[in-house]
């Protein structure tokens, strides 16, 4: 239920007199004053007041008739604080409390008419003292009922005024604290409103030539036509959107996205609302990313041809030497040749993994239904998992891009198999889902990963054991992370470094790539 504050605002207290008062909209104050004036005339009252009920106590809003002391004590005497709560609303619009004449200067019948809003809020009372000692007639009751409705109507209007003012204040606050440049132009392309961010673009000595101006007054006709072209599009078509490079008054430049939208005021007069967003930082970042991608493409090309070709030649030459001279060379020399061949094969694997890593995100992949248990069976065959190694997964269907998801699971399961040190290795995969994500866990019973290495394991070429002990390029988990980031997912690792490791994935159901 709305409070009295919603209709009349919040009262303020005079520090000296301790009297609470209100600063109402002039139109509302005049309307309530006229009701009190009318009451003194119609009901032959010595004094008439409208007092509002606030948590702080009764507050005098309007008065007419004989002057009287406005001290806090006098207000309490005029309408006791608990009197409002004593009055109960019945089925009629209101009821009237009449008090017999007293002996003070306001002697006469004291009439208290509660003002009750449609929401049943007791907002206050209309109180007046009649000069005569006669009770109110039925006709006067009817007139008072009309006055009651009149006050309610004025207060409802006051609430609308307060809400409109509050909304306008909020809009102004948002606009003035917005980093975007916000402005409004009329049909003559004159700026009629501009927020602080817009004004700050111009030097201080030129800001008095913005509001009420087009800002192209000093342009030649061709330049002005070009500058106002999108304004005309917005007025004609309703909206205009463009990304443009602007030269600023201080000589710098910015890349901005400008949206202009036509609207009309309550009188049907047309304007355009413009919002300029500084895109310079984003565009610079895009250029940097493009440069990095171009360099990655160059690396891919180099790795594909300039590195792989001589490496293949070296491997073939070593294999020929091994085949032709195996019986002629001492065992130590044969071992050395085998070691070099293994190193060359490792380099070949490293280059292949690097190429796969570099190409992540370049292929367009469609989502399809994937049965998790079937996928894990296929992966087990690819990895040549030992017969006593157990991989379990539910028969849950996921709708995801096959190649990226299979690559991620292949690397996670492959790592679990490769590093497992238990007599009977186990990998357990679980899958649940939320409204927007698939939640997948890959849990093994291997040696675990110490928490201090959680960040390191996702970096390129990082391994926790020497490559001579465990074969690998150190790229597998980097591939996993890149794929998951590419689809706006997340991955975390949980382990105490002793009793296995759990990788937790969240993969969006809508797999739009970044």
C-alpha positions as CSV (number, residue, x, y, z in Angstrom):
1,X,0.0,0.0,0.0
2,X,1.4,3.5,-0.8
3,X,2.3,5.7,2.1
4,X,1.4,9.3,2.7
5,X,4.9,10.2,1.4
6,X,3.9,8.8,-2.1
7,X,1.2,11.5,-2.4
8,X,2.7,14.4,-0.6
9,X,6.4,13.8,-0.3
10,X,8.4,13.8,2.9
11,X,8.0,16.5,5.6
12,X,10.9,18.5,7.0
13,X,11.2,19.8,10.6
14,X,12.1,23.3,11.6
15,X,15.0,22.9,14.1
16,X,13.8,25.9,16.2
17,X,10.0,25.4,16.4
18,X,10.1,21.6,15.9
19,X,7.2,22.0,13.5
20,X,6.9,19.6,10.5
21,X,6.0,21.1,7.2
22,X,5.7,20.2,3.5
23,X,6.9,21.9,0.3
24,X,4.2,20.9,-2.2
25,X,3.9,21.6,-5.9
26,X,2.4,25.0,-6.3
27,X,-0.7,23.7,-8.2
28,X,-1.4,21.0,-5.6
29,X,-1.0,23.6,-2.7
30,X,-3.3,26.0,-4.4
31,X,-6.0,23.3,-4.9
32,X,-5.8,22.2,-1.2
33,X,-5.9,25.8,-0.1
34,X,-9.0,26.4,-2.1
35,X,-10.8,23.4,-0.5
36,X,-10.0,24.9,3.0
37,X,-11.3,28.3,1.8
38,X,-14.4,26.7,0.5
39,X,-15.0,24.8,3.8
40,X,-14.9,28.0,5.8
41,X,-17.5,29.6,3.5
42,X,-19.9,26.7,3.1
43,X,-19.9,25.5,6.6
44,X,-19.6,28.9,8.3
45,X,-16.3,27.8,9.9
46,X,-14.0,29.9,12.0
47,X,-11.0,27.9,10.8
48,X,-10.5,25.0,8.4
49,X,-7.3,22.9,8.0
50,X,-6.1,19.9,6.1
51,X,-3.7,17.9,8.2
52,X,-1.8,14.9,6.8
53,X,-0.8,11.8,8.8
54,X,2.9,10.9,8.7
55,X,4.9,8.5,10.9
56,X,6.4,11.7,12.5
57,X,3.0,12.8,13.5
58,X,0.2,15.1,12.0
59,X,1.5,17.8,9.6
60,X,-0.4,20.9,8.7
61,X,-0.8,21.0,4.9
62,X,-3.3,23.8,4.3
63,X,-5.4,26.2,6.4
64,X,-8.0,29.0,6.0
65,X,-10.0,31.2,8.5
66,X,-8.8,32.6,11.8
67,X,-5.0,32.6,12.3
68,X,-3.8,30.4,15.1
69,X,-0.5,29.3,16.7
70,X,1.4,26.8,14.5
71,X,3.6,25.4,17.2
72,X,3.9,21.7,17.5
73,X,1.8,21.7,20.6
74,X,-0.9,23.7,18.9
75,X,-1.0,21.2,16.0
76,X,-1.3,18.3,18.5
77,X,-4.2,20.1,20.1
78,X,-5.9,20.8,16.8
79,X,-5.8,17.2,15.9
80,X,-4.6,14.6,18.4
81,X,-2.1,12.2,17.0
82,X,-4.2,9.2,18.0
83,X,-7.4,10.6,16.6
84,X,-6.6,9.4,13.1
85,X,-6.1,5.9,14.3
86,X,-9.3,6.0,16.3
87,X,-11.4,6.8,13.2
88,X,-12.4,3.7,11.3
89,X,-13.7,3.6,7.8
90,X,-17.1,2.0,7.1
91,X,-19.0,1.3,4.0
92,X,-19.6,5.0,3.2
93,X,-16.9,7.3,1.7
94,X,-16.0,8.5,5.2
95,X,-17.6,9.3,8.6
96,X,-17.6,12.6,10.4
97,X,-16.7,13.1,14.0
98,X,-18.5,16.0,15.6
99,X,-17.3,17.4,19.0
100,X,-19.5,19.7,21.1
101,X,-18.5,23.4,21.6
102,X,-15.6,24.1,23.9
103,X,-14.7,27.2,25.9
104,X,-11.7,28.4,23.9
105,X,-11.5,30.9,21.1
106,X,-12.3,28.2,18.6
107,X,-15.5,27.4,20.4
108,X,-18.0,25.7,18.1
109,X,-18.7,22.3,16.6
110,X,-15.4,20.7,15.7
111,X,-15.8,18.6,12.6
112,X,-13.2,15.9,11.7
113,X,-13.6,14.3,8.3
114,X,-11.0,11.6,7.5
115,X,-9.5,11.6,4.0
116,X,-9.3,8.0,2.8
117,X,-7.6,7.1,-0.5
118,X,-8.9,4.4,-2.8
119,X,-6.2,2.1,-1.4
120,X,-7.8,2.5,2.1
121,X,-4.8,4.7,3.2
122,X,-5.8,7.2,5.9
123,X,-3.9,10.1,4.5
124,X,-5.2,12.7,6.9
125,X,-8.2,14.8,7.9
126,X,-10.1,17.9,7.0
127,X,-10.9,19.7,10.3
128,X,-12.9,22.8,10.8
129,X,-14.7,24.6,13.6
130,X,-18.2,25.9,12.9
131,X,-19.3,29.3,14.2
132,X,-22.8,28.0,15.0
133,X,-23.6,25.3,17.5
134,X,-25.8,23.4,15.1
135,X,-24.9,20.0,13.9
136,X,-24.3,19.4,10.2
137,X,-27.4,18.9,8.0
138,X,-27.8,16.0,5.5
139,X,-27.2,18.6,2.7
140,X,-23.9,19.7,4.4
141,X,-22.9,16.0,4.7
142,X,-23.4,15.6,0.9
143,X,-21.3,18.8,0.2
144,X,-18.6,17.5,2.5
145,X,-18.6,14.2,0.6
146,X,-18.0,16.2,-2.6
147,X,-15.1,18.0,-1.0
148,X,-13.7,14.7,0.2
149,X,-13.7,13.4,-3.4
150,X,-12.2,16.6,-4.6
151,X,-9.3,16.3,-2.1
152,X,-8.7,12.7,-3.1
153,X,-8.6,13.7,-6.7
154,X,-6.0,16.4,-6.0
155,X,-3.9,14.0,-3.9
156,X,-4.0,11.4,-6.7
157,X,-2.8,14.1,-9.1
158,X,-0.1,15.0,-6.6
159,X,1.1,11.4,-6.6
160,X,1.3,11.4,-10.4
161,X,3.3,14.7,-10.2
162,X,5.7,13.2,-7.6
163,X,6.1,10.0,-9.7
164,X,6.7,12.0,-12.9
165,X,9.2,14.2,-11.2
166,X,11.0,11.2,-9.6
167,X,11.1,9.4,-13.0
168,X,12.4,12.6,-14.7
169,X,15.0,13.0,-12.0
170,X,16.1,9.4,-12.4
171,X,16.3,9.7,-16.1
172,X,18.4,12.8,-15.8
173,X,20.7,11.1,-13.2
174,X,21.2,8.2,-15.6
175,X,21.9,10.4,-18.5
176,X,24.3,12.7,-16.7
177,X,26.2,9.8,-15.3
178,X,26.4,7.9,-18.6
179,X,29.7,7.8,-20.4
180,X,27.9,7.6,-23.7
181,X,27.3,10.9,-25.5
182,X,23.5,11.4,-25.4
183,X,21.8,14.2,-27.2
184,X,18.4,15.3,-28.7
185,X,17.9,17.2,-31.9
186,X,14.8,19.0,-33.3
187,X,13.6,18.9,-36.9
188,X,15.9,21.9,-37.7
189,X,18.8,19.7,-36.4
190,X,19.4,21.9,-33.5
191,X,20.6,20.3,-30.3
192,X,18.0,20.8,-27.6
193,X,19.5,18.5,-25.0
194,X,23.0,17.1,-24.4
195,X,24.4,15.2,-21.4
196,X,27.6,16.0,-19.6
197,X,29.6,13.4,-21.6
198,X,28.5,15.0,-24.9
199,X,29.3,18.5,-23.7
200,X,32.7,17.4,-22.4
201,X,33.8,16.6,-25.9
202,X,33.9,20.3,-26.7
203,X,36.4,22.8,-25.3
204,X,34.8,25.0,-22.5
205,X,34.9,28.1,-24.6
206,X,32.7,26.4,-27.3
207,X,30.1,24.8,-25.0
208,X,27.8,27.8,-25.1
209,X,27.4,27.2,-28.8
210,X,25.9,23.7,-28.5
211,X,22.4,23.8,-27.0
212,X,20.2,25.6,-29.5
213,X,22.7,25.2,-32.3
214,X,23.4,22.5,-35.0
215,X,27.2,22.8,-34.4
216,X,27.7,23.0,-38.2
217,X,27.0,26.7,-38.5
218,X,30.6,27.3,-39.6
219,X,30.7,24.4,-42.0
220,X,30.4,24.9,-45.7
221,X,27.3,23.5,-47.4
222,X,28.9,20.2,-48.5
223,X,30.4,19.5,-45.1
224,X,27.2,20.3,-43.3
225,X,25.2,18.1,-45.7
226,X,27.6,15.2,-45.0
227,X,27.6,15.8,-41.2
228,X,23.7,15.9,-41.0
229,X,23.1,13.0,-43.4
230,X,22.4,10.4,-40.7
231,X,20.1,12.9,-38.9
232,X,18.0,13.1,-42.0
233,X,18.0,9.3,-42.3
234,X,16.7,9.0,-38.7
235,X,14.0,11.6,-39.3
236,X,12.9,9.9,-42.6
237,X,13.2,6.2,-41.7
238,X,12.9,6.3,-37.9
239,X,16.3,5.0,-37.0
240,X,19.9,5.3,-38.1
241,X,22.9,3.3,-37.0
242,X,26.5,3.8,-38.1
243,X,30.1,3.2,-37.0
244,X,32.2,6.2,-37.9
245,X,35.6,7.7,-37.3
246,X,35.3,11.2,-35.8
247,X,38.0,13.8,-35.5
248,X,37.7,15.5,-32.1
249,X,38.0,19.2,-31.4
250,X,41.3,18.5,-29.6
251,X,42.8,16.9,-32.8
252,X,42.5,13.3,-31.7
253,X,40.1,10.8,-33.3
254,X,37.6,8.3,-32.0
255,X,35.7,5.5,-33.5
256,X,32.1,5.7,-32.3
257,X,28.9,3.7,-32.9
258,X,26.0,6.2,-33.2
259,X,22.4,5.3,-33.0
260,X,19.8,7.9,-33.8
261,X,16.1,7.2,-33.2
262,X,13.1,9.3,-34.1
263,X,10.4,10.1,-31.4
264,X,7.6,12.5,-30.8
265,X,6.6,14.5,-27.7
266,X,3.1,14.8,-26.4
267,X,2.3,17.5,-28.9
268,X,3.4,15.4,-31.9
269,X,6.6,17.4,-32.4
270,X,9.4,15.2,-33.8
271,X,12.9,14.8,-32.5
272,X,15.8,12.4,-32.7
273,X,17.5,10.8,-29.8
274,X,21.2,10.2,-30.4
275,X,23.5,7.9,-28.4
276,X,27.2,7.8,-29.3
277,X,29.3,5.0,-27.8
278,X,33.1,5.2,-27.9
279,X,34.3,2.1,-29.7
280,X,37.9,3.2,-30.0
281,X,39.2,0.7,-27.4
282,X,37.2,-2.2,-28.8
283,X,38.2,-1.4,-32.4
284,X,41.9,-1.2,-31.3
285,X,41.5,-4.6,-29.6
286,X,39.9,-6.1,-32.7
287,X,42.9,-4.9,-34.8
288,X,45.3,-6.4,-32.2
289,X,43.4,-9.7,-32.3
290,X,43.4,-9.7,-36.1
291,X,47.1,-9.1,-36.1
292,X,47.6,-11.9,-33.6
293,X,45.4,-14.2,-35.7
294,X,47.4,-13.3,-38.8
295,X,50.6,-14.1,-37.0
296,X,49.1,-17.4,-35.9
297,X,48.1,-18.2,-39.5
298,X,51.7,-17.4,-40.6
299,X,53.0,-19.7,-37.9
300,X,50.6,-22.5,-39.0
301,X,51.9,-22.1,-42.6
302,X,55.5,-22.2,-41.4
303,X,54.9,-25.2,-39.2
304,X,53.1,-27.0,-42.0
305,X,55.8,-26.6,-44.6
306,X,59.0,-25.0,-43.5
307,X,59.4,-27.2,-40.3
308,X,57.6,-30.4,-41.1
309,X,59.2,-31.0,-44.4
310,X,62.9,-31.0,-43.2
311,X,61.8,-32.9,-40.1
312,X,60.3,-35.6,-42.2
313,X,63.5,-35.8,-44.3
314,X,65.6,-36.1,-41.1
315,X,63.3,-38.9,-39.8
316,X,63.5,-40.9,-43.1
317,X,67.3,-40.5,-43.2
318,X,67.7,-41.8,-39.6
319,X,65.4,-44.7,-40.3
320,X,67.4,-45.6,-43.4
321,X,70.6,-45.5,-41.5
322,X,69.1,-47.7,-38.8
323,X,67.9,-50.2,-41.3
324,X,71.1,-50.3,-43.4
325,X,73.6,-50.2,-40.6
326,X,71.9,-51.9,-37.7
327,X,74.1,-55.0,-38.0
328,X,77.3,-53.0,-38.5
329,X,77.0,-50.6,-35.5
330,X,77.8,-51.4,-31.9
331,X,74.7,-51.6,-29.6
332,X,75.5,-48.2,-28.0
333,X,75.5,-46.5,-31.4
334,X,72.2,-48.3,-32.3
335,X,70.7,-47.0,-29.0
336,X,71.8,-43.5,-29.8
337,X,70.2,-43.6,-33.3
338,X,67.0,-44.9,-31.7
339,X,67.1,-42.1,-29.2
340,X,67.4,-39.5,-32.0
341,X,64.6,-41.2,-34.0
342,X,62.4,-41.0,-30.8
343,X,63.2,-37.3,-30.4
344,X,62.3,-36.6,-34.1
345,X,59.0,-38.5,-33.6
346,X,58.3,-36.5,-30.5
347,X,59.0,-33.3,-32.5
348,X,56.6,-34.5,-35.2
349,X,53.9,-35.1,-32.5
350,X,54.6,-31.6,-31.1
351,X,54.2,-29.9,-34.5
352,X,51.0,-31.9,-35.2
353,X,49.6,-30.9,-31.8
354,X,50.6,-27.2,-32.3
355,X,48.8,-27.2,-35.6
356,X,45.7,-28.6,-34.1
357,X,45.9,-26.1,-31.3
358,X,46.3,-23.2,-33.7
359,X,43.3,-24.2,-35.8
360,X,40.9,-24.5,-32.9
361,X,37.9,-22.3,-33.7
362,X,38.5,-22.0,-37.4
363,X,36.2,-24.7,-38.4
364,X,32.4,-24.3,-38.4
365,X,30.9,-27.2,-36.4
366,X,27.3,-28.0,-36.1
367,X,25.8,-29.6,-32.9
368,X,24.5,-33.1,-32.9
369,X,23.2,-35.6,-30.5
370,X,26.0,-37.4,-28.6
371,X,25.4,-40.4,-26.3
372,X,28.1,-40.0,-23.7
373,X,28.6,-43.7,-23.0
374,X,29.0,-44.5,-26.7
375,X,31.5,-41.6,-27.1
376,X,33.6,-42.9,-24.2
377,X,33.7,-46.4,-25.6
378,X,35.0,-45.0,-28.9
379,X,37.6,-43.0,-27.1
380,X,38.7,-46.1,-25.1
381,X,39.4,-47.9,-28.4
382,X,41.3,-45.0,-29.8
383,X,43.5,-44.8,-26.6
384,X,44.1,-48.6,-26.5
385,X,43.1,-48.6,-22.9
386,X,44.3,-51.7,-20.9
387,X,41.7,-54.4,-20.3
388,X,41.6,-53.9,-16.6
389,X,41.1,-50.1,-16.8
390,X,37.5,-49.1,-16.1
391,X,35.8,-46.2,-17.9
392,X,32.2,-45.6,-16.9
393,X,29.8,-43.0,-18.4
394,X,26.0,-42.6,-18.3
395,X,23.8,-43.2,-21.4
396,X,23.0,-39.5,-21.4
397,X,22.4,-37.7,-24.7
398,X,24.1,-34.3,-25.1
399,X,23.5,-31.9,-28.0
400,X,26.9,-30.5,-28.7
401,X,29.4,-30.1,-31.5
402,X,31.0,-33.5,-32.0
403,X,34.6,-32.8,-32.9
404,X,35.3,-30.2,-30.2
405,X,33.6,-32.1,-27.5
406,X,35.2,-35.4,-28.5
407,X,38.6,-33.8,-28.6
408,X,38.1,-32.4,-25.0
409,X,37.0,-35.7,-23.7
410,X,39.8,-37.6,-25.5
411,X,42.4,-35.4,-23.9
412,X,40.9,-35.6,-20.4
413,X,40.4,-39.4,-20.5
414,X,43.8,-39.8,-22.2
415,X,45.5,-37.9,-19.4
416,X,43.7,-40.0,-16.8
417,X,44.8,-43.2,-18.4
418,X,48.4,-42.1,-19.1
419,X,49.1,-40.9,-15.6
420,X,47.3,-43.5,-13.6
421,X,49.5,-45.4,-11.1
422,X,47.0,-47.8,-9.6
423,X,46.8,-51.5,-10.3
424,X,43.2,-51.0,-11.5
425,X,42.7,-47.6,-13.1
426,X,39.3,-46.0,-13.1
427,X,37.7,-43.0,-14.8
428,X,34.2,-42.1,-13.9
429,X,32.3,-39.6,-16.1
430,X,29.0,-38.0,-14.9
431,X,26.7,-35.5,-16.6
432,X,23.9,-33.4,-15.4
433,X,22.4,-30.2,-16.8
434,X,21.0,-26.9,-15.7
435,X,18.8,-24.5,-17.7
436,X,21.6,-23.3,-19.9
437,X,24.6,-25.6,-19.3
438,X,25.7,-29.2,-19.4
439,X,27.7,-30.0,-16.3
440,X,30.2,-32.8,-16.9
441,X,32.7,-34.3,-14.4
442,X,35.7,-36.5,-15.3
443,X,37.0,-38.2,-12.1
444,X,39.9,-40.6,-11.9
445,X,41.7,-42.5,-9.2
446,X,45.2,-41.6,-10.2
447,X,48.0,-39.8,-8.3
448,X,46.2,-36.5,-8.3
449,X,47.5,-33.0,-8.9
450,X,48.8,-30.7,-6.2
451,X,46.8,-27.5,-6.0
452,X,49.8,-25.3,-6.6
453,X,49.9,-26.7,-10.2
454,X,46.3,-26.1,-11.1
455,X,47.1,-23.0,-13.2
456,X,50.2,-24.5,-14.7
457,X,48.6,-27.6,-16.2
458,X,46.5,-25.6,-18.7
459,X,49.5,-23.7,-20.1
460,X,51.3,-24.8,-23.4
461,X,54.1,-27.3,-23.1
462,X,53.7,-27.7,-19.4
463,X,54.1,-31.2,-18.0
464,X,54.4,-32.3,-14.4
465,X,56.7,-35.2,-15.2
466,X,59.8,-35.4,-17.6
467,X,58.8,-36.4,-21.1
468,X,61.2,-39.3,-20.9
469,X,59.0,-40.7,-18.1
470,X,55.6,-39.9,-19.6
471,X,55.4,-39.3,-23.3
472,X,53.5,-36.1,-24.3
473,X,53.8,-32.7,-25.8
474,X,52.2,-30.8,-22.8
475,X,49.5,-29.4,-25.1
476,X,46.5,-31.6,-24.3
477,X,45.0,-29.5,-21.5
478,X,45.8,-26.3,-23.4
479,X,43.6,-27.7,-26.2
480,X,40.9,-28.5,-23.7
481,X,40.9,-25.0,-22.2
482,X,41.0,-23.3,-25.6
483,X,38.0,-25.3,-26.9
484,X,36.0,-24.7,-23.8
485,X,36.8,-20.9,-23.9
486,X,35.9,-20.9,-27.5
487,X,32.4,-22.0,-26.7
488,X,32.1,-19.8,-23.6
489,X,32.3,-22.6,-21.2
490,X,34.3,-23.1,-18.0
491,X,36.6,-25.8,-16.6
492,X,38.0,-26.2,-13.1
493,X,40.1,-28.9,-11.4
494,X,39.7,-30.4,-8.0
495,X,42.4,-32.6,-6.3
496,X,44.3,-32.9,-3.1
497,X,47.4,-34.2,-4.9
498,X,47.0,-37.8,-3.6
499,X,43.6,-39.4,-4.2
500,X,42.7,-38.7,-7.8
501,X,41.6,-35.7,-9.9
502,X,38.3,-34.3,-10.9
503,X,37.8,-32.0,-13.9
504,X,34.5,-30.1,-13.9
505,X,33.2,-28.7,-17.2
506,X,30.3,-26.4,-17.9
507,X,29.4,-26.4,-21.6
508,X,26.7,-24.0,-22.9
509,X,23.7,-25.8,-24.5
510,X,23.7,-23.0,-27.1
511,X,27.2,-23.4,-28.5
512,X,27.8,-20.2,-30.3
513,X,31.5,-19.6,-30.6
514,X,33.1,-16.4,-29.4
